[in-house]
Amino acid sequence: MSKNGVENKLPIYKLKTGKEIKKYYDLWTENNNYNKDMVDWDYSAPREAISVFVKYNQNNKIKIFDAGCGTGLVGIELKKNGYNIIDGADFSQSMLNQVPKNLYQNLYKIDLNKKISLKDNTYDAITCVGTFTYGHVHPPALDEMTKICKNGGNISFTINVGIYEEYGFDNKIDEMKKDGIWKIEEFFKSNYIKNKGVNAWLCLVTVQK
């Protein structure tokens, strides 16, 4: 159990397996309930992450990979800021089915806890918002993301505060910094899911491999 009790704030945080989580999302997306909840809960992570992202990526012609894109909430924020060359990926088909038409150029059904079978150095930047959380994606996914991101590109991601140390993200981020794999540009606590009292660390790094 995490020290701050974050795991008790949302039912999905108590699930342990990918099968359980997929089933939960299947039910959650019915009648657009997931998107409605995100509005009601003031899920600000997509806005917060992209407001930082644009400071480091003023060229809106770059190619972006939205890892764990869900129903496209980050993609929508990217579009608002003029980015149009975006691919999305998620492990839940029910979430992908909710993505607005023409939001992404390509949509992939991918388990981010496994090797990402996309060509290395494909993307100029990567976003991963709301994905590093209880029962979802673990630190080794960051290695995969750096592989498909071009040298000098940015990776913008959030980590639920409840799993930051418990899952080893603190050590992983520091290790990749010490190994010269990336430079940390931004790292701060975001509101994340304000109305549920859930915070996340928001991080933006520059890949230097």
HELIX and SHEET records of a PDB file:
HELIX    1   1 VAL A    6  ASN A    8  5                                   3    
HELIX    2   2 PRO A   11  LYS A   14  5                                   4    
HELIX    3   3 GLY A   18  TRP A   28  1                                  11    
HELIX    4   4 GLU A   30  ASN A   32  5                                   3    
HELIX    5   5 ASN A   33  ASP A   40  1                                   8    
HELIX    6   6 ALA A   45  TYR A   56  1                                  12    
HELIX    7   7 LEU A   73  LYS A   80  1                                   8    
HELIX    8   8 GLN A   93  LEU A   96  1                                   4    
HELIX    9   9 ALA A  141  ILE A  148  1                                   8    
HELIX   10  10 PHE A  169  LYS A  178  1                                  10    
HELIX   11  11 LYS A  194  LYS A  196  5                                   3    
SHEET    1   A 7 ASN A 106  LYS A 109  0                                        
SHEET    2   A 7 ILE A  86  ASP A  90  1                                        
SHEET    3   A 7 ILE A  64  ALA A  67  1                                        
SHEET    4   A 7 TYR A 123  PHE A 132  1                                        
SHEET    5   A 7 CYS A 149  ASN A 160  1                                        
SHEET    6   A 7 VAL A 198  VAL A 207 -1                                        
SHEET    7   A 7 TRP A 182  ILE A 193 -1                                        
END                                                                             
